[in-house]
Amino acid sequence: MVEETNAVNKPKNRTARPRPVYLWTVQDVQKWLKRHCTDYYPLYSDKFQQHEITGHTLLRINESTLMRLGIDIPQHRQVIWRQILKLRLKMDIVEIRDLERRNNMNYD
């Protein structure tokens, strides 16, 4: 039996961290929008690009900001807003884990 050695079988490097959202470029936000708001990406990607929404800006957006961006359909706005909230929550969890790790290192 031949063992395959492609990227699929390689274990993930646990020390590699994704770039923090607040450092994302406009292009990074476009990738996030396409991946997490797939149905609405064709409708609203240009609005995010026109307003140069970076990761820092994305984290500060609220539902009324989305309306001002021109996302007028409430259902679309709610779906995008929910995805932004999930992203914020993920960021908070990562920060809490980092704090816990640092705290544990100080006690070792």
A tleap script that builds the chain and sets N, CA, C and O, in Angstrom:
source leaprc.protein.ff14SB
mol = sequence {
  NMET VAL GLU GLU THR ASN ALA VAL ASN LYS
  PRO LYS ASN ARG THR ALA ARG PRO ARG PRO
  VAL TYR LEU TRP THR VAL GLN ASP VAL GLN
  LYS TRP LEU LYS ARG HIE CYS THR ASP TYR
  TYR PRO LEU TYR SER ASP LYS PHE GLN GLN
  HIE GLU ILE THR GLY HIE THR LEU LEU ARG
  ILE ASN GLU SER THR LEU MET ARG LEU GLY
  ILE ASP ILE PRO GLN HIE ARG GLN VAL ILE
  TRP ARG GLN ILE LEU LYS LEU ARG LEU LYS
  MET ASP ILE VAL GLU ILE ARG ASP LEU GLU
  ARG ARG ASN ASN MET ASN TYR CASP
}
set mol.1.N position { 0.846 -1.170 0.000 }
set mol.1.CA position { 0.000 0.000 0.000 }
set mol.1.C position { 0.900 1.244 0.000 }
set mol.1.O position { 1.867 1.320 0.758 }
set mol.2.N position { 0.572 2.208 -0.853 }
set mol.2.CA position { 1.361 3.428 -0.970 }
set mol.2.C position { 0.695 4.524 -0.142 }
set mol.2.O position { -0.505 4.769 -0.261 }
set mol.3.N position { 1.488 5.171 0.691 }
set mol.3.CA position { 0.960 6.257 1.513 }
set mol.3.C position { 1.010 7.562 0.729 }
set mol.3.O position { 2.050 7.943 0.191 }
set mol.4.N position { -0.139 8.241 0.675 }
set mol.4.CA position { -0.183 9.518 -0.031 }
set mol.4.C position { 0.389 10.599 0.862 }
set mol.4.O position { 0.160 10.615 2.072 }
set mol.5.N position { 1.133 11.499 0.250 }
set mol.5.CA position { 1.729 12.596 1.009 }
set mol.5.C position { 1.306 13.936 0.427 }
set mol.5.O position { 2.141 14.738 0.009 }
set mol.6.N position { 0.013 14.164 0.406 }
set mol.6.CA position { -0.456 15.461 -0.073 }
set mol.6.C position { -0.905 16.321 1.100 }
set mol.6.O position { -0.915 15.869 2.245 }
set mol.7.N position { -1.265 17.527 0.817 }
set mol.7.CA position { -1.614 18.492 1.860 }
set mol.7.C position { -2.826 18.063 2.681 }
set mol.7.O position { -2.971 18.481 3.830 }
set mol.8.N position { -3.690 17.243 2.113 }
set mol.8.CA position { -4.889 16.808 2.817 }
set mol.8.C position { -4.533 15.952 4.021 }
set mol.8.O position { -5.197 16.023 5.055 }
set mol.9.N position { -3.489 15.145 3.893 }
set mol.9.CA position { -3.111 14.231 4.963 }
set mol.9.C position { -2.190 14.850 6.008 }
set mol.9.O position { -1.975 14.261 7.067 }
set mol.10.N position { -1.649 16.021 5.727 }
set mol.10.CA position { -0.731 16.644 6.669 }
set mol.10.C position { -1.503 17.194 7.864 }
set mol.10.O position { -2.572 17.781 7.700 }
set mol.11.N position { -0.962 17.004 9.061 }
set mol.11.CA position { -1.632 17.586 10.235 }
set mol.11.C position { -1.521 19.105 10.198 }
set mol.11.O position { -0.548 19.663 9.692 }
set mol.12.N position { -2.530 19.751 10.739 }
set mol.12.CA position { -2.520 21.211 10.783 }
set mol.12.C position { -1.493 21.685 11.801 }
set mol.12.O position { -1.318 21.084 12.862 }
set mol.13.N position { -0.840 22.747 11.462 }
set mol.13.CA position { 0.120 23.355 12.368 }
set mol.13.C position { -0.651 24.201 13.374 }
set mol.13.O position { -1.232 25.223 13.008 }
set mol.14.N position { -0.662 23.790 14.620 }
set mol.14.CA position { -1.465 24.464 15.647 }
set mol.14.C position { -0.900 25.837 16.021 }
set mol.14.O position { -1.614 26.669 16.581 }
set mol.15.N position { 0.367 26.073 15.717 }
set mol.15.CA position { 0.948 27.367 16.065 }
set mol.15.C position { 0.636 28.422 15.007 }
set mol.15.O position { 0.704 29.617 15.293 }
set mol.16.N position { 0.300 28.001 13.803 }
set mol.16.CA position { -0.040 28.960 12.750 }
set mol.16.C position { -1.380 29.600 13.080 }
set mol.16.O position { -2.376 28.907 13.288 }
set mol.17.N position { -1.395 30.910 13.125 }
set mol.17.CA position { -2.610 31.640 13.487 }
set mol.17.C position { -3.071 32.436 12.281 }
set mol.17.O position { -2.263 33.015 11.554 }
set mol.18.N position { -4.378 32.457 12.078 }
set mol.18.CA position { -4.863 33.313 10.999 }
set mol.18.C position { -4.619 34.780 11.359 }
set mol.18.O position { -4.539 35.147 12.531 }
set mol.19.N position { -4.507 35.592 10.334 }
set mol.19.CA position { -4.289 37.022 10.579 }
set mol.19.C position { -5.508 37.610 11.270 }
set mol.19.O position { -6.636 37.322 10.871 }
set mol.20.N position { -5.308 38.425 12.296 }
set mol.20.CA position { -6.453 39.021 13.001 }
set mol.20.C position { -7.330 39.831 12.044 }
set mol.20.O position { -6.833 40.473 11.119 }
set mol.21.N position { -8.622 39.788 12.280 }
set mol.21.CA position { -9.587 40.457 11.410 }
set mol.21.C position { -9.286 41.943 11.301 }
set mol.21.O position { -9.412 42.519 10.221 }
set mol.22.N position { -8.890 42.570 12.397 }
set mol.22.CA position { -8.655 44.012 12.348 }
set mol.22.C position { -7.501 44.393 11.426 }
set mol.22.O position { -7.316 45.575 11.134 }
set mol.23.N position { -6.721 43.417 10.961 }
set mol.23.CA position { -5.647 43.671 10.000 }
set mol.23.C position { -6.038 43.323 8.560 }
set mol.23.O position { -5.232 43.485 7.643 }
set mol.24.N position { -7.264 42.849 8.361 }
set mol.24.CA position { -7.707 42.461 7.025 }
set mol.24.C position { -7.749 43.665 6.085 }
set mol.24.O position { -8.068 44.785 6.482 }
set mol.25.N position { -7.419 43.391 4.842 }
set mol.25.CA position { -7.530 44.388 3.776 }
set mol.25.C position { -8.942 44.340 3.191 }
set mol.25.O position { -9.753 43.496 3.570 }
set mol.26.N position { -9.219 45.245 2.274 }
set mol.26.CA position { -10.499 45.234 1.558 }
set mol.26.C position { -10.670 43.899 0.840 }
set mol.26.O position { -11.770 43.348 0.811 }
set mol.27.N position { -9.592 43.377 0.263 }
set mol.27.CA position { -9.656 42.090 -0.445 }
set mol.27.C position { -9.958 40.936 0.510 }
set mol.27.O position { -10.692 40.014 0.157 }
set mol.28.N position { -9.401 40.985 1.704 }
set mol.28.CA position { -9.684 39.945 2.703 }
set mol.28.C position { -11.167 39.962 3.081 }
set mol.28.O position { -11.786 38.908 3.227 }
set mol.29.N position { -11.726 41.151 3.238 }
set mol.29.CA position { -13.149 41.269 3.565 }
set mol.29.C position { -13.990 40.729 2.412 }
set mol.29.O position { -15.014 40.083 2.637 }
set mol.30.N position { -13.564 40.989 1.190 }
set mol.30.CA position { -14.280 40.455 0.031 }
set mol.30.C position { -14.291 38.925 0.062 }
set mol.30.O position { -15.316 38.305 -0.222 }
set mol.31.N position { -13.156 38.321 0.405 }
set mol.31.CA position { -13.083 36.851 0.504 }
set mol.31.C position { -14.030 36.343 1.587 }
set mol.31.O position { -14.742 35.359 1.392 }
set mol.32.N position { -14.027 37.031 2.733 }
set mol.32.CA position { -14.912 36.639 3.836 }
set mol.32.C position { -16.373 36.753 3.407 }
set mol.32.O position { -17.167 35.846 3.654 }
set mol.33.N position { -16.726 37.864 2.767 }
set mol.33.CA position { -18.102 38.088 2.317 }
set mol.33.C position { -18.527 36.999 1.330 }
set mol.33.O position { -19.641 36.479 1.408 }
set mol.34.N position { -17.637 36.664 0.412 }
set mol.34.CA position { -17.945 35.631 -0.589 }
set mol.34.C position { -18.145 34.263 0.073 }
set mol.34.O position { -19.010 33.490 -0.338 }
set mol.35.N position { -17.348 33.975 1.089 }
set mol.35.CA position { -17.425 32.667 1.745 }
set mol.35.C position { -18.602 32.556 2.709 }
set mol.35.O position { -19.251 31.512 2.773 }
set mol.36.N position { -18.884 33.620 3.459 }
set mol.36.CA position { -19.882 33.540 4.518 }
set mol.36.C position { -21.240 34.136 4.154 }
set mol.36.O position { -22.231 33.882 4.838 }
set mol.37.N position { -21.288 34.908 3.106 }
set mol.37.CA position { -22.553 35.513 2.651 }
set mol.37.C position { -22.698 35.249 1.164 }
set mol.37.O position { -22.981 36.156 0.381 }
set mol.38.N position { -22.502 34.010 0.794 }
set mol.38.CA position { -22.437 33.592 -0.604 }
set mol.38.C position { -23.602 34.095 -1.448 }
set mol.38.O position { -23.400 34.589 -2.557 }
set mol.39.N position { -24.821 33.970 -0.927 }
set mol.39.CA position { -26.002 34.373 -1.697 }
set mol.39.C position { -26.048 35.874 -1.959 }
set mol.39.O position { -26.635 36.320 -2.944 }
set mol.40.N position { -25.431 36.645 -1.079 }
set mol.40.CA position { -25.525 38.109 -1.176 }
set mol.40.C position { -24.261 38.751 -1.730 }
set mol.40.O position { -24.237 39.950 -2.010 }
set mol.41.N position { -23.222 37.960 -1.885 }
set mol.41.CA position { -21.956 38.495 -2.400 }
set mol.41.C position { -22.135 39.208 -3.745 }
set mol.41.O position { -21.657 40.332 -3.901 }
set mol.42.N position { -22.807 38.588 -4.717 }
set mol.42.CA position { -22.952 39.292 -6.011 }
set mol.42.C position { -23.732 40.607 -5.897 }
set mol.42.O position { -23.518 41.531 -6.682 }
set mol.43.N position { -24.626 40.682 -4.929 }
set mol.43.CA position { -25.452 41.880 -4.775 }
set mol.43.C position { -24.730 43.013 -4.058 }
set mol.43.O position { -24.968 44.184 -4.356 }
set mol.44.N position { -23.844 42.676 -3.106 }
set mol.44.CA position { -23.318 43.698 -2.213 }
set mol.44.C position { -21.801 43.827 -2.177 }
set mol.44.O position { -21.284 44.714 -1.498 }
set mol.45.N position { -21.085 42.984 -2.876 }
set mol.45.CA position { -19.620 43.072 -2.822 }
set mol.45.C position { -19.129 44.431 -3.309 }
set mol.45.O position { -18.165 44.977 -2.774 }
set mol.46.N position { -19.793 44.973 -4.323 }
set mol.46.CA position { -19.369 46.283 -4.825 }
set mol.46.C position { -19.568 47.382 -3.786 }
set mol.46.O position { -18.775 48.321 -3.719 }
set mol.47.N position { -20.621 47.273 -2.976 }
set mol.47.CA position { -20.867 48.280 -1.929 }
set mol.47.C position { -19.768 48.230 -0.863 }
set mol.47.O position { -19.306 49.269 -0.391 }
set mol.48.N position { -19.356 47.016 -0.487 }
set mol.48.CA position { -18.278 46.878 0.481 }
set mol.48.C position { -16.973 47.423 -0.102 }
set mol.48.O position { -16.169 48.033 0.604 }
set mol.49.N position { -16.778 47.192 -1.399 }
set mol.49.CA position { -15.560 47.664 -2.044 }
set mol.49.C position { -15.573 49.189 -2.218 }
set mol.49.O position { -14.567 49.851 -1.961 }
set mol.50.N position { -16.696 49.739 -2.648 }
set mol.50.CA position { -16.814 51.190 -2.828 }
set mol.50.C position { -16.516 51.938 -1.534 }
set mol.50.O position { -15.886 52.996 -1.552 }
set mol.51.N position { -16.967 51.392 -0.423 }
set mol.51.CA position { -16.771 52.033 0.874 }
set mol.51.C position { -15.476 51.596 1.552 }
set mol.51.O position { -15.206 51.953 2.699 }
set mol.52.N position { -14.677 50.813 0.816 }
set mol.52.CA position { -13.373 50.343 1.291 }
set mol.52.C position { -13.454 49.738 2.695 }
set mol.52.O position { -12.736 50.136 3.612 }
set mol.53.N position { -14.357 48.761 2.829 }
set mol.53.CA position { -14.550 48.091 4.116 }
set mol.53.C position { -13.373 47.153 4.371 }
set mol.53.O position { -13.188 46.156 3.673 }
set mol.54.N position { -12.588 47.494 5.379 }
set mol.54.CA position { -11.469 46.654 5.814 }
set mol.54.C position { -11.942 45.820 7.007 }
set mol.54.O position { -13.084 45.954 7.446 }
set mol.55.N position { -11.080 44.975 7.519 }
set mol.55.CA position { -11.435 44.171 8.683 }
set mol.55.C position { -11.743 45.028 9.890 }
set mol.55.O position { -12.684 44.750 10.633 }
set mol.56.N position { -10.953 46.069 10.087 }
set mol.56.CA position { -11.184 46.980 11.212 }
set mol.56.C position { -12.573 47.600 11.117 }
set mol.56.O position { -13.296 47.686 12.110 }
set mol.57.N position { -12.932 48.026 9.926 }
set mol.57.CA position { -14.256 48.625 9.706 }
set mol.57.C position { -15.352 47.582 9.861 }
set mol.57.O position { -16.394 47.857 10.455 }
set mol.58.N position { -15.123 46.390 9.331 }
set mol.58.CA position { -16.122 45.315 9.397 }
set mol.58.C position { -16.507 45.019 10.846 }
set mol.58.O position { -17.682 44.811 11.150 }
set mol.59.N position { -15.528 45.001 11.726 }
set mol.59.CA position { -15.800 44.714 13.132 }
set mol.59.C position { -16.618 45.816 13.809 }
set mol.59.O position { -17.233 45.579 14.849 }
set mol.60.N position { -16.630 47.002 13.233 }
set mol.60.CA position { -17.362 48.130 13.818 }
set mol.60.C position { -18.735 48.348 13.199 }
set mol.60.O position { -19.515 49.174 13.672 }
set mol.61.N position { -19.025 47.600 12.139 }
set mol.61.CA position { -20.307 47.748 11.441 }
set mol.61.C position { -21.444 47.247 12.322 }
set mol.61.O position { -21.299 46.265 13.050 }
set mol.62.N position { -22.579 47.940 12.242 }
set mol.62.CA position { -23.801 47.458 12.890 }
set mol.62.C position { -24.906 47.429 11.831 }
set mol.62.O position { -24.670 47.739 10.663 }
set mol.63.N position { -26.085 47.060 12.247 }
set mol.63.CA position { -27.174 46.890 11.278 }
set mol.63.C position { -27.534 48.202 10.576 }
set mol.63.O position { -27.848 48.194 9.386 }
set mol.64.N position { -27.495 49.298 11.276 }
set mol.64.CA position { -27.833 50.567 10.624 }
set mol.64.C position { -26.722 50.998 9.662 }
set mol.64.O position { -26.995 51.665 8.664 }
set mol.65.N position { -25.483 50.624 9.951 }
set mol.65.CA position { -24.394 50.888 9.007 }
set mol.65.C position { -24.640 50.131 7.710 }
set mol.65.O position { -24.427 50.663 6.621 }
set mol.66.N position { -25.090 48.889 7.835 }
set mol.66.CA position { -25.394 48.102 6.638 }
set mol.66.C position { -26.484 48.778 5.810 }
set mol.66.O position { -26.431 48.759 4.581 }
set mol.67.N position { -27.461 49.369 6.472 }
set mol.67.CA position { -28.518 50.070 5.761 }
set mol.67.C position { -27.931 51.282 5.025 }
set mol.67.O position { -28.278 51.547 3.874 }
set mol.68.N position { -27.051 52.002 5.695 }
set mol.68.CA position { -26.424 53.169 5.059 }
set mol.68.C position { -25.534 52.767 3.893 }
set mol.68.O position { -25.332 53.551 2.965 }
set mol.69.N position { -25.000 51.547 3.935 }
set mol.69.CA position { -24.207 51.048 2.811 }
set mol.69.C position { -25.082 50.760 1.591 }
set mol.69.O position { -24.574 50.610 0.479 }
set mol.70.N position { -26.393 50.685 1.803 }
set mol.70.CA position { -27.304 50.421 0.696 }
set mol.70.C position { -27.888 49.027 0.702 }
set mol.70.O position { -28.457 48.588 -0.297 }
set mol.71.N position { -27.754 48.320 1.818 }
set mol.71.CA position { -28.348 46.989 1.938 }
set mol.71.C position { -29.745 47.210 2.506 }
set mol.71.O position { -29.960 47.178 3.718 }
set mol.72.N position { -30.692 47.435 1.590 }
set mol.72.CA position { -32.035 47.884 1.957 }
set mol.72.C position { -32.988 46.762 2.349 }
set mol.72.O position { -33.950 47.004 3.078 }
set mol.73.N position { -32.743 45.548 1.885 }
set mol.73.CA position { -33.655 44.441 2.166 }
set mol.73.C position { -33.348 43.899 3.570 }
set mol.73.O position { -32.257 43.384 3.816 }
set mol.74.N position { -34.317 44.019 4.487 }
set mol.74.CA position { -34.077 43.621 5.887 }
set mol.74.C position { -33.530 42.205 6.057 }
set mol.74.O position { -32.628 41.986 6.865 }
set mol.75.N position { -34.060 41.253 5.313 }
set mol.75.CA position { -33.599 39.866 5.438 }
set mol.75.C position { -32.117 39.757 5.056 }
set mol.75.O position { -31.358 39.063 5.732 }
set mol.76.N position { -31.705 40.426 3.997 }
set mol.76.CA position { -30.295 40.393 3.570 }
set mol.76.C position { -29.420 41.018 4.648 }
set mol.76.O position { -28.365 40.489 4.998 }
set mol.77.N position { -29.874 42.141 5.159 }
set mol.77.CA position { -29.136 42.858 6.195 }
set mol.77.C position { -28.960 41.980 7.438 }
set mol.77.O position { -27.881 41.940 8.029 }
set mol.78.N position { -30.018 41.285 7.825 }
set mol.78.CA position { -29.967 40.435 9.016 }
set mol.78.C position { -28.998 39.275 8.841 }
set mol.78.O position { -28.269 38.925 9.769 }
set mol.79.N position { -28.989 38.679 7.651 }
set mol.79.CA position { -28.075 37.555 7.403 }
set mol.79.C position { -26.625 38.036 7.460 }
set mol.79.O position { -25.782 37.395 8.087 }
set mol.80.N position { -26.338 39.148 6.815 }
set mol.80.CA position { -24.975 39.678 6.824 }
set mol.80.C position { -24.587 40.097 8.237 }
set mol.80.O position { -23.469 39.831 8.678 }
set mol.81.N position { -25.491 40.742 8.940 }
set mol.81.CA position { -25.245 41.170 10.323 }
set mol.81.C position { -24.946 39.961 11.220 }
set mol.81.O position { -24.044 40.007 12.056 }
set mol.82.N position { -25.708 38.889 11.036 }
set mol.82.CA position { -25.490 37.660 11.825 }
set mol.82.C position { -24.078 37.111 11.580 }
set mol.82.O position { -23.406 36.670 12.512 }
set mol.83.N position { -23.643 37.144 10.328 }
set mol.83.CA position { -22.303 36.649 10.007 }
set mol.83.C position { -21.221 37.534 10.637 }
set mol.83.O position { -20.193 37.033 11.092 }
set mol.84.N position { -21.455 38.836 10.662 }
set mol.84.CA position { -20.511 39.751 11.309 }
set mol.84.C position { -20.454 39.455 12.806 }
set mol.84.O position { -19.375 39.444 13.398 }
set mol.85.N position { -21.613 39.215 13.417 }
set mol.85.CA position { -21.647 38.886 14.847 }
set mol.85.C position { -20.894 37.585 15.136 }
set mol.85.O position { -20.185 37.485 16.137 }
set mol.86.N position { -21.047 36.597 14.263 }
set mol.86.CA position { -20.317 35.337 14.435 }
set mol.86.C position { -18.813 35.579 14.353 }
set mol.86.O position { -18.038 35.006 15.120 }
set mol.87.N position { -18.414 36.428 13.421 }
set mol.87.CA position { -16.996 36.750 13.271 }
set mol.87.C position { -16.470 37.435 14.529 }
set mol.87.O position { -15.383 37.111 15.009 }
set mol.88.N position { -17.234 38.375 15.057 }
set mol.88.CA position { -16.841 39.053 16.304 }
set mol.88.C position { -16.696 38.050 17.446 }
set mol.88.O position { -15.742 38.111 18.222 }
set mol.89.N position { -17.643 37.138 17.538 }
set mol.89.CA position { -17.609 36.128 18.592 }
set mol.89.C position { -16.365 35.253 18.464 }
set mol.89.O position { -15.708 34.958 19.463 }
set mol.90.N position { -16.041 34.838 17.245 }
set mol.90.CA position { -14.830 34.044 17.020 }
set mol.90.C position { -13.596 34.808 17.477 }
set mol.90.O position { -12.713 34.253 18.131 }
set mol.91.N position { -13.547 36.078 17.127 }
set mol.91.CA position { -12.410 36.919 17.531 }
set mol.91.C position { -12.316 36.989 19.050 }
set mol.91.O position { -11.226 36.883 19.612 }
set mol.92.N position { -13.453 37.166 19.716 }
set mol.92.CA position { -13.460 37.236 21.184 }
set mol.92.C position { -12.968 35.935 21.801 }
set mol.92.O position { -12.209 35.956 22.770 }
set mol.93.N position { -13.389 34.814 21.252 }
set mol.93.CA position { -12.964 33.508 21.766 }
set mol.93.C position { -11.456 33.342 21.615 }
set mol.93.O position { -10.790 32.873 22.538 }
set mol.94.N position { -10.915 33.721 20.467 }
set mol.94.CA position { -9.469 33.622 20.238 }
set mol.94.C position { -8.725 34.494 21.239 }
set mol.94.O position { -7.713 34.073 21.799 }
set mol.95.N position { -9.219 35.708 21.466 }
set mol.95.CA position { -8.564 36.608 22.418 }
set mol.95.C position { -8.612 36.053 23.846 }
set mol.95.O position { -7.630 36.152 24.582 }
set mol.96.N position { -9.738 35.475 24.232 }
set mol.96.CA position { -9.857 34.881 25.573 }
set mol.96.C position { -8.886 33.719 25.723 }
set mol.96.O position { -8.226 33.592 26.754 }
set mol.97.N position { -8.793 32.876 24.709 }
set mol.97.CA position { -7.857 31.749 24.773 }
set mol.97.C position { -6.425 32.231 24.867 }
set mol.97.O position { -5.622 31.663 25.607 }
set mol.98.N position { -6.095 33.283 24.115 }
set mol.98.CA position { -4.745 33.843 24.193 }
set mol.98.C position { -4.446 34.357 25.590 }
set mol.98.O position { -3.359 34.132 26.120 }
set mol.99.N position { -5.411 35.047 26.186 }
set mol.99.CA position { -5.237 35.554 27.548 }
set mol.99.C position { -5.040 34.418 28.539 }
set mol.99.O position { -4.190 34.495 29.427 }
set mol.100.N position { -5.829 33.365 28.381 }
set mol.100.CA position { -5.703 32.209 29.278 }
set mol.100.C position { -4.332 31.559 29.134 }
set mol.100.O position { -3.709 31.186 30.128 }
set mol.101.N position { -3.862 31.426 27.895 }
set mol.101.CA position { -2.543 30.829 27.665 }
set mol.101.C position { -1.452 31.670 28.318 }
set mol.101.O position { -0.565 31.145 28.990 }
set mol.102.N position { -1.532 32.988 28.109 }
set mol.102.CA position { -0.532 33.870 28.704 }
set mol.102.C position { -0.586 33.803 30.225 }
set mol.102.O position { 0.448 33.792 30.893 }
set mol.103.N position { -1.779 33.759 30.755 }
set mol.103.CA position { -1.952 33.678 32.200 }
set mol.103.C position { -1.379 32.369 32.733 }
set mol.103.O position { -0.703 32.363 33.761 }
set mol.104.N position { -1.640 31.273 32.050 }
set mol.104.CA position { -1.110 29.972 32.476 }
set mol.104.C position { 0.406 29.927 32.381 }
set mol.104.O position { 1.064 29.304 33.214 }
set mol.105.N position { 0.963 30.585 31.370 }
set mol.105.CA position { 2.427 30.610 31.210 }
set mol.105.C position { 3.072 31.374 32.363 }
set mol.105.O position { 4.170 31.033 32.803 }
set mol.106.N position { 2.396 32.391 32.842 }
set mol.106.CA position { 2.931 33.188 33.949 }
set mol.106.C position { 2.956 32.413 35.265 }
set mol.106.O position { 3.744 32.719 36.159 }
set mol.107.N position { 2.086 31.406 35.375 }
set mol.107.CA position { 2.021 30.614 36.606 }
set mol.107.C position { 2.858 29.344 36.552 }
set mol.107.O position { 3.025 28.666 37.566 }
set mol.108.N position { 3.379 29.021 35.384 }
set mol.108.CA position { 4.203 27.804 35.263 }
set mol.108.C position { 5.612 28.012 35.753 }
set mol.108.O position { 6.422 27.086 35.716 }
savepdb mol mol.pdb
quit
